[in-house]
Amino acid sequence: MGAVKKVQIRNGFSDRNNIDKLNTIIQTDSFDERTRIQLYNYFVYIIEDDRHFAINRKNFYLDVLDNVYCEVVDDYDAYSIIEYIGTCKGYIKNTFLHDSYDAVLSLVEYLANKIDLGIPQHNRKVVSDFNGSVKWISFQDEVNELFEKECVGYRFVGEKIVGITDKVEIKEIEESLQSNYDGCREHIKKAVGFLANREQKDYKNCIKESISAVESICCIIADKKNATLGEALKILESKCNLKGQLKSAFEKLYAYTNNDKGGIRHAEGLFVSDVSFEEAKFMLVSCSAFVNYLIAEYSKITKG
């Protein structure tokens, strides 16, 4: 009789009753074996399933071999293509099961964005809100569900994986990324990019882009193109019935980004700002939420 393979079912009987319970600790700088296997199996299933993924697999694997693993790809006869694909599959499996957590996340980010482009709309999941409006779900959203299930402390925000685990925080940033105001949306997108890059840390610019998004939408609503945030907020106080305490809070945040010692928005090289990830995340979430609030209030005025 062979060895008994352990049963591992999230929210299964054993898990629910705290009998040999599965990991519930948020995983940030390492992933357990179950999580690695679940991620690997999920991606392999999607890539190899004709019903979901409509992209040419030969080109897909060659692209991954070239752009992810920097492998030389120079012969395209039938035999070499099969060999290349086999090599790529092996690399992908080894990354998911054995490589560092950051390598796994880098691979997940690249594969998910490629897969999302190759999923036809009719094969996408949809959700409906209470008004009956239908929203097509991106593949990145599906991966977020798996991250949540496996207690992974990262989520896709747009096309980037970032260390944000709170659903409310993600919702605010995602909503601001879907804004119809190009300048504001681009500032948030850049801020997310700076927050997502944990290797070349530039949290100072994450904060700079976040507050610039607020400045951008305030100038649009105030109809004063070159106004400072402080000037625009004064106009919004009467135009959008902006509460005095909320206005004061963002005036202080704006002042914080412009202070004389280590100010976020000062020219590079004049001051050194020691900005933490948590500080940058707070500013990104706060500014995203404020942007969403202002857009909602402005829409009431334009529709009214």
C-alpha positions as a Markdown table, in Angstrom:
| # | Residue | x | y | z |
|---|---|---|---|---|
| 1 | Met | 0.0 | 0.0 | 0.0 |
| 2 | Gly | 1.4 | 3.4 | -1.0 |
| 3 | Ala | 1.8 | 6.4 | 1.2 |
| 4 | Val | -1.4 | 8.3 | 2.1 |
| 5 | Lys | -1.6 | 11.6 | 0.4 |
| 6 | Lys | -2.8 | 14.4 | 2.7 |
| 7 | Val | -6.2 | 15.9 | 1.9 |
| 8 | Gln | -5.9 | 19.7 | 1.6 |
| 9 | Ile | -9.3 | 21.4 | 1.0 |
| 10 | Arg | -9.8 | 25.1 | 1.8 |
| 11 | Asn | -12.9 | 25.4 | 4.0 |
| 12 | Gly | -13.3 | 21.6 | 3.9 |
| 13 | Phe | -14.4 | 19.7 | 7.0 |
| 14 | Ser | -11.0 | 19.6 | 8.6 |
| 15 | Asp | -10.3 | 23.2 | 7.8 |
| 16 | Arg | -13.6 | 24.4 | 9.2 |
| 17 | Asn | -13.3 | 22.5 | 12.4 |
| 18 | Asn | -9.7 | 23.5 | 13.0 |
| 19 | Ile | -8.4 | 19.9 | 12.6 |
| 20 | Asp | -5.0 | 20.1 | 10.9 |
| 21 | Lys | -6.1 | 23.5 | 9.7 |
| 22 | Leu | -4.5 | 24.9 | 6.5 |
| 23 | Asn | -2.4 | 28.1 | 6.5 |
| 24 | Thr | -4.3 | 31.2 | 7.2 |
| 25 | Ile | -1.4 | 33.5 | 7.7 |
| 26 | Ile | -1.1 | 36.2 | 5.0 |
| 27 | Gln | 1.8 | 35.2 | 2.8 |
| 28 | Thr | 4.1 | 38.0 | 1.7 |
| 29 | Asp | 7.7 | 37.0 | 1.4 |
| 30 | Ser | 7.3 | 33.3 | 0.9 |
| 31 | Phe | 4.6 | 30.9 | -0.4 |
| 32 | Asp | 3.7 | 27.5 | 1.0 |
| 33 | Glu | 3.6 | 24.4 | -1.1 |
| 34 | Arg | -0.1 | 24.3 | -1.5 |
| 35 | Thr | -0.3 | 27.9 | -2.8 |
| 36 | Arg | 2.5 | 27.2 | -5.3 |
| 37 | Ile | 0.7 | 24.1 | -6.6 |
| 38 | Gln | -2.7 | 25.9 | -6.8 |
| 39 | Leu | -1.2 | 28.8 | -8.8 |
| 40 | Tyr | 0.7 | 26.5 | -11.1 |
| 41 | Asn | -2.3 | 24.2 | -11.8 |
| 42 | Tyr | -4.6 | 27.2 | -12.4 |
| 43 | Phe | -2.3 | 28.8 | -15.0 |
| 44 | Val | -1.6 | 25.5 | -16.8 |
| 45 | Tyr | -5.4 | 24.8 | -16.9 |
| 46 | Ile | -6.2 | 28.2 | -18.5 |
| 47 | Ile | -3.3 | 28.2 | -20.9 |
| 48 | Glu | -4.0 | 24.7 | -22.2 |
| 49 | Asp | -7.8 | 25.1 | -22.4 |
| 50 | Asp | -9.0 | 25.8 | -25.9 |
| 51 | Arg | -12.4 | 27.0 | -24.6 |
| 52 | His | -10.8 | 29.9 | -22.6 |
| 53 | Phe | -7.5 | 30.8 | -24.2 |
| 54 | Ala | -7.7 | 31.7 | -27.9 |
| 55 | Ile | -4.1 | 32.7 | -28.5 |
| 56 | Asn | -1.5 | 30.6 | -30.6 |
| 57 | Arg | 0.2 | 28.5 | -28.0 |
| 58 | Lys | 3.4 | 28.1 | -30.0 |
| 59 | Asn | 3.9 | 31.8 | -30.1 |
| 60 | Phe | 2.8 | 32.2 | -26.5 |
| 61 | Tyr | 5.4 | 29.8 | -25.2 |
| 62 | Leu | 8.1 | 31.2 | -27.5 |
| 63 | Asp | 7.3 | 34.7 | -26.2 |
| 64 | Val | 7.5 | 33.6 | -22.6 |
| 65 | Leu | 10.8 | 31.8 | -23.3 |
| 66 | Asp | 12.2 | 35.0 | -24.9 |
| 67 | Asn | 10.8 | 37.7 | -22.7 |
| 68 | Val | 10.6 | 36.0 | -19.3 |
| 69 | Tyr | 13.5 | 33.5 | -19.3 |
| 70 | Cys | 15.7 | 35.3 | -21.9 |
| 71 | Glu | 16.4 | 32.1 | -23.7 |
| 72 | Val | 17.9 | 32.0 | -27.2 |
| 73 | Val | 15.2 | 31.1 | -29.7 |
| 74 | Asp | 16.7 | 30.8 | -33.2 |
| 75 | Asp | 15.4 | 27.5 | -34.9 |
| 76 | Tyr | 11.8 | 27.1 | -36.0 |
| 77 | Asp | 11.6 | 23.6 | -37.5 |
| 78 | Ala | 8.9 | 21.4 | -36.2 |
| 79 | Tyr | 11.2 | 19.4 | -33.9 |
| 80 | Ser | 12.8 | 22.5 | -32.3 |
| 81 | Ile | 9.4 | 24.1 | -31.7 |
| 82 | Ile | 8.3 | 21.1 | -29.7 |
| 83 | Glu | 11.6 | 21.1 | -27.8 |
| 84 | Tyr | 11.3 | 24.9 | -27.0 |
| 85 | Ile | 7.7 | 24.5 | -25.8 |
| 86 | Gly | 8.7 | 21.6 | -23.5 |
| 87 | Thr | 11.6 | 23.6 | -22.2 |
| 88 | Cys | 9.4 | 26.6 | -21.5 |
| 89 | Lys | 6.8 | 24.5 | -19.7 |
| 90 | Gly | 9.5 | 23.1 | -17.5 |
| 91 | Tyr | 10.8 | 26.5 | -16.6 |
| 92 | Ile | 7.3 | 27.7 | -15.7 |
| 93 | Lys | 6.7 | 24.7 | -13.5 |
| 94 | Asn | 10.0 | 25.1 | -11.7 |
| 95 | Thr | 9.3 | 28.8 | -11.1 |
| 96 | Phe | 5.9 | 28.2 | -9.6 |
| 97 | Leu | 7.0 | 25.2 | -7.4 |
| 98 | His | 10.6 | 26.1 | -6.4 |
| 99 | Asp | 11.6 | 29.7 | -7.1 |
| 100 | Ser | 11.5 | 32.8 | -4.8 |
| 101 | Tyr | 8.2 | 34.5 | -4.1 |
| 102 | Asp | 9.1 | 37.5 | -6.1 |
| 103 | Ala | 9.9 | 35.4 | -9.2 |
| 104 | Val | 6.5 | 33.7 | -8.8 |
| 105 | Leu | 4.8 | 37.0 | -8.7 |
| 106 | Ser | 6.8 | 38.4 | -11.7 |
| 107 | Leu | 5.8 | 35.3 | -13.7 |
| 108 | Val | 2.1 | 35.5 | -12.6 |
| 109 | Glu | 2.0 | 39.2 | -13.6 |
| 110 | Tyr | 3.5 | 38.6 | -17.0 |
| 111 | Leu | 1.4 | 35.5 | -17.8 |
| 112 | Ala | -1.9 | 37.0 | -16.5 |
| 113 | Asn | -1.6 | 40.1 | -18.7 |
| 114 | Lys | -0.8 | 37.9 | -21.7 |
| 115 | Ile | -3.7 | 35.6 | -21.0 |
| 116 | Asp | -6.1 | 38.4 | -20.4 |
| 117 | Leu | -5.4 | 39.6 | -24.0 |
| 118 | Gly | -6.1 | 36.1 | -25.4 |
| 119 | Ile | -9.5 | 35.5 | -23.7 |
| 120 | Pro | -12.4 | 36.2 | -26.0 |
| 121 | Gln | -15.2 | 38.3 | -24.5 |
| 122 | His | -17.7 | 35.6 | -24.8 |
| 123 | Asn | -15.5 | 33.3 | -22.6 |
| 124 | Arg | -15.1 | 35.9 | -19.8 |
| 125 | Lys | -17.0 | 35.8 | -16.5 |
| 126 | Val | -19.5 | 38.5 | -15.9 |
| 127 | Val | -21.0 | 40.1 | -12.8 |
| 128 | Ser | -24.2 | 42.2 | -12.5 |
| 129 | Asp | -24.8 | 45.0 | -10.0 |
| 130 | Phe | -28.1 | 45.8 | -8.4 |
| 131 | Asn | -29.0 | 48.1 | -11.4 |
| 132 | Gly | -28.6 | 45.2 | -13.8 |
| 133 | Ser | -25.4 | 46.6 | -15.3 |
| 134 | Val | -23.0 | 43.9 | -16.6 |
| 135 | Lys | -19.3 | 44.0 | -16.0 |
| 136 | Trp | -16.8 | 41.7 | -17.8 |
| 137 | Ile | -14.3 | 40.2 | -15.4 |
| 138 | Ser | -10.6 | 40.4 | -16.3 |
| 139 | Phe | -8.3 | 37.5 | -15.8 |
| 140 | Gln | -6.4 | 39.6 | -13.3 |
| 141 | Asp | -9.6 | 39.7 | -11.2 |
| 142 | Glu | -9.8 | 35.9 | -11.4 |
| 143 | Val | -6.2 | 35.6 | -10.2 |
| 144 | Asn | -7.1 | 38.0 | -7.3 |
| 145 | Glu | -9.8 | 35.5 | -6.2 |
| 146 | Leu | -7.2 | 32.7 | -6.1 |
| 147 | Phe | -4.8 | 35.0 | -4.2 |
| 148 | Glu | -7.5 | 35.7 | -1.6 |
| 149 | Lys | -8.4 | 32.0 | -1.3 |
| 150 | Glu | -4.7 | 31.1 | -0.7 |
| 151 | Cys | -4.0 | 34.0 | 1.7 |
| 152 | Val | -1.5 | 35.7 | -0.6 |
| 153 | Gly | -0.8 | 39.2 | 0.5 |
| 154 | Tyr | -0.8 | 40.7 | -3.0 |
| 155 | Arg | -3.5 | 41.7 | -5.5 |
| 156 | Phe | -3.7 | 42.9 | -9.1 |
| 157 | Val | -4.5 | 46.5 | -9.3 |
| 158 | Gly | -5.0 | 47.1 | -13.0 |
| 159 | Glu | -2.1 | 45.3 | -14.7 |
| 160 | Lys | 0.3 | 45.4 | -11.7 |
| 161 | Ile | 0.6 | 43.2 | -8.6 |
| 162 | Val | 0.9 | 45.3 | -5.5 |
| 163 | Gly | 1.1 | 44.6 | -1.8 |
| 164 | Ile | -2.4 | 45.8 | -0.9 |
| 165 | Thr | -4.7 | 43.3 | 0.7 |
| 166 | Asp | -7.8 | 45.2 | 1.8 |
| 167 | Lys | -10.8 | 45.0 | -0.5 |
| 168 | Val | -11.9 | 48.6 | 0.1 |
| 169 | Glu | -8.4 | 49.9 | -0.8 |
| 170 | Ile | -8.3 | 47.9 | -4.0 |
| 171 | Lys | -11.8 | 49.1 | -4.9 |
| 172 | Glu | -10.9 | 52.7 | -4.5 |
| 173 | Ile | -7.8 | 52.4 | -6.6 |
| 174 | Glu | -9.5 | 50.4 | -9.3 |
| 175 | Glu | -12.3 | 52.9 | -9.5 |
| 176 | Ser | -9.9 | 55.8 | -10.0 |
| 177 | Leu | -8.1 | 53.8 | -12.7 |
| 178 | Gln | -11.4 | 53.7 | -14.6 |
| 179 | Ser | -12.0 | 57.4 | -14.4 |
| 180 | Asn | -12.9 | 59.2 | -17.6 |
| 181 | Tyr | -10.5 | 62.0 | -16.9 |
| 182 | Asp | -7.3 | 61.1 | -18.7 |
| 183 | Gly | -4.8 | 63.2 | -16.8 |
| 184 | Cys | -6.1 | 62.1 | -13.4 |
| 185 | Arg | -6.2 | 58.4 | -14.5 |
| 186 | Glu | -2.6 | 58.5 | -15.8 |
| 187 | His | -1.3 | 60.0 | -12.5 |
| 188 | Ile | -3.0 | 57.1 | -10.5 |
| 189 | Lys | -1.6 | 54.6 | -13.0 |
| 190 | Lys | 1.9 | 55.9 | -12.6 |
| 191 | Ala | 1.5 | 55.9 | -8.8 |
| 192 | Val | 0.4 | 52.2 | -8.9 |
| 193 | Gly | 3.5 | 51.4 | -11.0 |
| 194 | Phe | 5.8 | 53.1 | -8.5 |
| 195 | Leu | 4.1 | 51.3 | -5.6 |
| 196 | Ala | 4.3 | 47.9 | -7.4 |
| 197 | Asn | 8.1 | 48.1 | -8.0 |
| 198 | Arg | 9.5 | 46.7 | -4.8 |
| 199 | Glu | 13.0 | 46.1 | -6.3 |
| 200 | Gln | 13.7 | 49.7 | -7.4 |
| 201 | Lys | 11.8 | 51.5 | -4.6 |
| 202 | Asp | 10.5 | 55.0 | -5.6 |
| 203 | Tyr | 7.7 | 55.6 | -3.1 |
| 204 | Lys | 8.4 | 59.3 | -3.2 |
| 205 | Asn | 7.1 | 59.4 | -6.8 |
| 206 | Cys | 4.2 | 57.2 | -5.9 |
| 207 | Ile | 3.1 | 59.9 | -3.5 |
| 208 | Lys | 3.9 | 62.7 | -6.0 |
| 209 | Glu | 1.7 | 61.1 | -8.6 |
| 210 | Ser | -1.1 | 60.4 | -6.1 |
| 211 | Ile | -1.4 | 64.0 | -5.0 |
| 212 | Ser | -1.0 | 65.1 | -8.6 |
| 213 | Ala | -4.1 | 63.1 | -9.5 |
| 214 | Val | -6.1 | 65.0 | -6.8 |
| 215 | Glu | -4.7 | 68.3 | -8.1 |
| 216 | Ser | -5.7 | 67.3 | -11.7 |
| 217 | Ile | -9.3 | 66.5 | -10.9 |
| 218 | Cys | -9.6 | 69.6 | -8.6 |
| 219 | Cys | -8.5 | 71.9 | -11.4 |
| 220 | Ile | -10.9 | 70.3 | -13.9 |
| 221 | Ile | -13.9 | 70.7 | -11.5 |
| 222 | Ala | -12.8 | 74.2 | -10.4 |
| 223 | Asp | -12.4 | 75.1 | -14.1 |
| 224 | Lys | -9.1 | 76.7 | -13.3 |
| 225 | Lys | -6.3 | 75.0 | -15.3 |
| 226 | Asn | -3.2 | 76.3 | -13.5 |
| 227 | Ala | -4.6 | 76.5 | -10.0 |
| 228 | Thr | -2.7 | 75.0 | -7.1 |
| 229 | Leu | -4.5 | 72.3 | -5.1 |
| 230 | Gly | -5.1 | 74.8 | -2.3 |
| 231 | Glu | -6.7 | 77.3 | -4.6 |
| 232 | Ala | -8.8 | 74.7 | -6.3 |
| 233 | Leu | -10.1 | 73.2 | -3.0 |
| 234 | Lys | -11.3 | 76.7 | -2.0 |
| 235 | Ile | -13.4 | 76.8 | -5.2 |
| 236 | Leu | -14.7 | 73.2 | -4.6 |
| 237 | Glu | -15.7 | 74.1 | -1.1 |
| 238 | Ser | -18.6 | 76.1 | -2.5 |
| 239 | Lys | -19.0 | 74.5 | -5.9 |
| 240 | Cys | -19.3 | 70.9 | -4.7 |
| 241 | Asn | -20.3 | 71.6 | -1.1 |
| 242 | Leu | -16.9 | 70.2 | 0.0 |
| 243 | Lys | -17.0 | 69.8 | 3.8 |
| 244 | Gly | -14.5 | 72.1 | 5.6 |
| 245 | Gln | -12.9 | 69.2 | 7.6 |
| 246 | Leu | -12.3 | 67.2 | 4.4 |
| 247 | Lys | -10.9 | 70.3 | 2.7 |
| 248 | Ser | -8.6 | 70.9 | 5.6 |
| 249 | Ala | -7.4 | 67.3 | 5.7 |
| 250 | Phe | -6.3 | 67.5 | 2.1 |
| 251 | Glu | -4.7 | 70.9 | 2.5 |
| 252 | Lys | -2.6 | 69.3 | 5.2 |
| 253 | Leu | -1.7 | 66.3 | 3.0 |
| 254 | Tyr | -0.8 | 68.7 | 0.2 |
| 255 | Ala | 1.4 | 70.8 | 2.7 |
| 256 | Tyr | 3.1 | 67.5 | 3.8 |
| 257 | Thr | 4.1 | 66.8 | 0.2 |
| 258 | Asn | 5.6 | 70.3 | -0.1 |
| 259 | Asn | 7.3 | 70.8 | 3.2 |
| 260 | Asp | 10.8 | 72.3 | 3.3 |
| 261 | Lys | 12.6 | 69.3 | 4.7 |
| 262 | Gly | 12.4 | 66.2 | 2.6 |
| 263 | Gly | 9.3 | 67.4 | 0.7 |
| 264 | Ile | 8.0 | 64.9 | -1.7 |
| 265 | Arg | 7.5 | 67.3 | -4.6 |
| 266 | His | 10.8 | 69.2 | -4.3 |
| 267 | Ala | 13.4 | 68.8 | -7.1 |
| 268 | Glu | 15.5 | 65.6 | -7.0 |
| 269 | Gly | 18.8 | 66.0 | -5.3 |
| 270 | Leu | 17.8 | 69.0 | -3.1 |
| 271 | Phe | 16.4 | 66.9 | -0.3 |
| 272 | Val | 16.4 | 63.2 | 0.6 |
| 273 | Ser | 12.9 | 61.8 | 1.5 |
| 274 | Asp | 12.8 | 58.5 | 3.4 |
| 275 | Val | 9.3 | 57.3 | 2.3 |
| 276 | Ser | 8.1 | 53.9 | 3.4 |
| 277 | Phe | 5.9 | 51.5 | 1.4 |
| 278 | Glu | 3.1 | 52.0 | 4.0 |
| 279 | Glu | 3.3 | 55.8 | 3.7 |
| 280 | Ala | 3.1 | 55.6 | -0.1 |
| 281 | Lys | 0.2 | 53.1 | 0.0 |
| 282 | Phe | -1.7 | 55.3 | 2.4 |
| 283 | Met | -1.4 | 58.3 | 0.1 |
| 284 | Leu | -2.3 | 56.3 | -3.0 |
| 285 | Val | -5.5 | 54.9 | -1.4 |
| 286 | Ser | -6.4 | 58.2 | 0.2 |
| 287 | Cys | -6.0 | 60.2 | -3.0 |
| 288 | Ser | -7.8 | 57.6 | -5.0 |
| 289 | Ala | -10.7 | 57.7 | -2.6 |
| 290 | Phe | -10.8 | 61.5 | -2.7 |
| 291 | Val | -10.7 | 61.5 | -6.5 |
| 292 | Asn | -13.6 | 59.1 | -6.6 |
| 293 | Tyr | -15.5 | 61.2 | -4.2 |
| 294 | Leu | -15.0 | 64.4 | -6.1 |
| 295 | Ile | -15.9 | 62.8 | -9.5 |
| 296 | Ala | -19.1 | 61.5 | -7.9 |
| 297 | Glu | -20.0 | 64.9 | -6.5 |
| 298 | Tyr | -19.1 | 66.6 | -9.8 |
| 299 | Ser | -21.4 | 64.3 | -11.7 |
| 300 | Lys | -24.3 | 65.3 | -9.5 |
| 301 | Ile | -23.7 | 68.9 | -10.6 |
| 302 | Thr | -23.3 | 68.2 | -14.3 |
| 303 | Lys | -26.4 | 65.9 | -14.4 |
| 304 | Gly | -28.4 | 68.3 | -12.3 |
